[in-house]
Amino acid sequence: MSDAKALKAKAWQKVKLKGHVISDDFSSYEGLIGLEVLKDYDSALVKSTQKQIAPASYERSKRRKPGKAEKDSQASSSDEEESDDESEDGDASAKSSKKARLAERRTQRILKQQEKREKRKQQRKEKKVESKIETKSMKQSKYTPNEDYAPDRFALLRPPPPEDDVAEPENGPSSEDDDDDEEVPELVSCSAKVDMSKWQGMGIPTSIMRALAEQGYEAPTQIQAMTLPAAIHGKKDILGAAETGSGKTLAFGIPILSGIMELKQRNDGSGIRTRAPKHKVEATVEAEVPTSKENHELTPPPEELDYVSGASEEESDAEDYSSSGRRPLYALVLTPTRELAVQVKNHLVAAAKYTGIRVAAIFGGLSVAKQERVLRQCPEIVVATPGRLWELYAQGNKHLNKIEHVNFLCIDETDRMVEKGHFEELRMLLKVLNAHEERKQLRQNFVFSATLTLIHDLPEHMQKRNLAKRPKFTKQTVDQKIESLIEELGISQPKIVDITSSQQTAQTLTESRLLCAIDEKDYYLYYFVQRHPGRSIVFCNSIDCVKRLATLFGLLECNPLPLHANMIQKQRLKNLERFRDSSTGLLIATDVAARGLDIPNVEHVIHYQVPRTSENYVHRSGRTARANKHGITVMFMEPGEVKSYVRLHKTLERTEDLPLFPISERFLGAVRERVNLARELDKEELKLRRTQSEEGWMKKHAEEMDMIIDGYNDDSGSDQDEDPFIIERRRNRLHVDQVRGQLAALLAQPIFPKGFSFKYPTSTGQLLLGSDMGTSNPQSAVETMKAAIEDMKLAKKQRNKRKRNA
Ligand SMILES: Nc1ncnc2c1ncn2[C@@H]1O[C@H](COP(=O)(O)OP(=O)(O)OP(=O)(O)O)[C@@H](O)[C@H]1O
């Protein structure tokens, strides 16, 4: 038998299974080569696994002892034989080689049949796609988005296929292989399990539905259900207000993608762009051939942002120039922050996966040249921050010059974008966009925010004038706010959907506050992150505060990730990425991270300072409790902030105070000790750094002037050591080392002993044990707070009862 044949025969021998059978990356398939196991899995996978594993198994089988081989061969069926090389006598060798040949033939037969089955299945699938694809059919069809199973997709076992999917055996029903036919379930993508019937009737093209199914979006969210039909069928402008994390991105993303697909189909070959008809037929759009993944990845990951490869650059330039100008710019999406631009782009890319539509993000902080290169690829959708967009437009960028003709305009977080004094570039862009009445009328507009309809009280001094009956200053109504938006943005007769609740924040959000002195906030913050581990965002009102906390919590070994506008963009994106990747990540940010960021499973939002506006409170808090998940927000308040808190409360039309977050005082001593040491270390390190830089400066100048200054020119330990500068420096260093050592020793011990039951003060003045609070997870801040709220309600009831009885 040839080596190759022997190898094949070896690949089918029975071996012991190692690890899990199903794995994300197929890593646990090692050793999984016995037919009796593989027949339960997808044939394509079997083939690829067999190929990968055969050489390793061959090596292993070579090392096996003959006795063991015989034992194995008895235990297994005839197709599980050792190779000729390992047989001791001629007879055995002849027998086993015959068996091996039989096994090989059988294997080949099975593989052939499996291949045929795959082919037939593929043909049937193609027929299905060719025929009119109704949304309804998605429910029944068991399509697999990718023929080859991507190794990073989780594979599921599918139950035996229904009758029409089962391939008819070619060699009659009694064949052994029939068993295989029935028993070979298939690996399918998770999306095939998603029932998409709830999306029906909205006019969403099949290719977009396919992407939505793949992401597991079974039903539209409320804002999506209320806006999609009007936007897709009715071609209406949309003004949407809905709570944070309610899916507003897709509420404008899906209509934009659908509209572009429709325009592309209508314009095919004609080169003329027109607005789609007001009423559109129910989606029967064929799925377009998906473009390569690179087409969607127009914004490179942070580490590649400045990377320019000469050769590929030239190549891509050549290709870009040839197609430049041919691909229109259909849609413009404007966002207030760079991170949000990247995120919106990613959401659109995911939804556009099977449409062939290109999306790019353009924002400040990155090299202009790189972004120009991105634009040379003529993406059909540009997601941008106003500043960089205007800069490139003003420089005469070819692709961006088409913005005057865009068919779709979305202004995300609109209330922030049109705030006076912000985004002057937006006003200039709007002038360009609205310059021609006819084009303006053809454009479909989307205006979304969670705080679109939030109305502020007049400032105090204006309220006083009102008392004096000067009608000049009156509180704006919601209608007036919307009207002024419509006018400013050049929108015509929009569908307005406002589903924000009176409390403005998400229903699944638990809100609370914590009262303390200003210099105690650090203690409580450290207590919180230690006591309630989980992904948390701490919001501060200033960059200085973010920097200070980042240093302090770095010394306390909490791995904080700062995020503020003064950081370089690459670092900002990297920190966000790291935060996303860590289940106990601690992001310390200014309000630059308050709006729109959709980071999964953020459990806690801490307002280290009372936010300056109620909008900021709503958006900051909205980074948790997204998409119906639970989350908690704790507002740290010192006495000086009470006024801001009251104002915020009034604007949000709250009638009750936020409940107090329960703290177990017992551990505050240990917390204080650590935080104080960290503060001291921070101070000492700063002092040392200052002395060193001062010294460095003096040294440099002394050298330049060829002078000798006592204590600065010599570190050698000569008698100049006695110089006061050097003595102080040495003393500082010693002190820093000492404090660092003390802190390290403390941090090595846990603050909260394992299994300890926490005692919280209750509203009745008693101490409630953590274990009595009915929380299934005593570490969970949400559950701890919920239990405390229940306790408060109970105490209130008791008080009222006592009052009634008295
Ligand atoms: N139909 C859907 N079904 C399930 N999840 C969805 C659906 N649509 C969107 N989501 C998910 O909900 C999350 C929040 O969506 P999105 O970021 O669009 O919220 P948003 O309303 O824009 O929030 P914010 O006001 O904070 O910007 C995202 O993770 C998104 O993937």
The ligand as an ORCA input file, in Angstrom:
! r2SCAN-3c Opt
* xyz 0 1
  N     -33.873     44.380     16.710
  C     -32.943     44.183     17.619
  N     -32.960     43.085     18.389
  C     -32.005     42.880     19.331
  N     -30.997     43.731     19.577
  C     -30.938     44.848     18.841
  C     -31.890     45.138     17.820
  N     -31.547     46.315     17.254
  C     -30.436     46.743     17.879
  N     -30.065     45.869     18.824
  C     -28.895     45.963     19.735
  O     -29.218     46.900     20.750
  C     -28.046     47.564     21.177
  C     -28.296     49.068     21.265
  O     -28.507     49.581     19.972
  P     -28.100     51.060     19.570
  O     -26.673     51.314     19.858
  O     -28.582     51.293     18.207
  O     -28.971     51.880     20.622
  P     -29.325     53.421     20.609
  O     -30.795     53.526     20.787
  O     -28.725     54.097     19.450
  O     -28.619     53.869     21.957
  P     -28.032     55.313     22.346
  O     -29.195     56.227     22.558
  O     -27.277     55.069     23.588
  O     -27.179     55.750     21.218
  C     -26.968     47.215     20.188
  O     -26.059     46.340     20.796
  C     -27.670     46.534     19.060
  O     -26.877     45.540     18.504
*
